[in-house]
C-alpha cells in the first residue's frame, strides 16, 4: 500500500494499537526505574471496554502474566522471580482460591534450606484452607 510507513525501529514509551473504531486493543508501555522502584514493562491485550484481559509484565527480577475476565477481575496470575515461581487462581471476590509455588536455591532461608513446594486451596464459603505441605510431614 502506498500509505504504509516502513521503519527498522520504533522508539516510544507507550505504543497503542487500536481497532477500526479507534478503541485501544493492545498497549505496550515501559517506565523508567527510580531509586525506589525498578522499571516496569507491560504488554497488555485489552477487551472491548479497554480493560486488560491478558498482561505480560517485567519489573526488576520478576516476570508476571495476568489473565482477567471481561470485567477486568484477575482470574489467574503467574509470576517468576530469581527466588522462585508461583501461580494463583482467583475467585469472584478477587481472593486467591488456589495458590501454588516453588522456591529456587536463591529462596533459601538463613540456614540454607529451600522451602518445600506450596499448594493451598481455600474454600471461601467455609473459610477452610487445605495445605498440601501437611501431606509432606
Secondary structure, DSSP 8 states (H G I E B T S, - for coil): -TT----S----SEEEEE-TTS-EEEEEEE----SSS--EEEEEEE-TTS-EEEEEEEETTEEEEEEE-TTS-EEEEEEEETTEEEEEEE-TTS-EEEEEEEE-GGG--TTS-----EEEEEETTTTEEEEGGGGG-
